[in-house]
């Protein structure tokens, strides 16, 4: 394995995250590099979607969400832009934690699908719309619920193995600057 260099960069903006990523990407394990890059790009896309929904909402007619047409007022009343904002925030934490090799990023990645589900549920609860993004309407039976729990369990097992037991990933996170 190549010698891993630790970057003591302070991140002031998104550009700094991209620069740091480009600097150390060759020293990162492949899947971790992919996750970091996708998270950075998703953050940009989700932020643009949120900003567009802020700026263009009065000028546009309807938006389609899960095969349902909503006016922009209904879209905001359901709190769906806040779900996009929450997801964008979560996506920014991943590259920040990985690039800074923070201890909290590995358990965060293991629990990431649950964090996304809970953020949707919280917005749905706050806006009195529990079917936000049709996420919770999928639990119509015990079978559906168990199937989703199974998927989450598989994610937790694979993510735990990769982040805590795969040698290259453990070395990446445990490297201390000499």
Helices and strands as residue ranges (DSSP letters): H 14-24, G 25-27, H 30-56, E 62-65, E 68-71, H 72-77, H 80-99, H 104-110, H 112-126, G 132-134, G 136-138, H 142-165, H 167-174
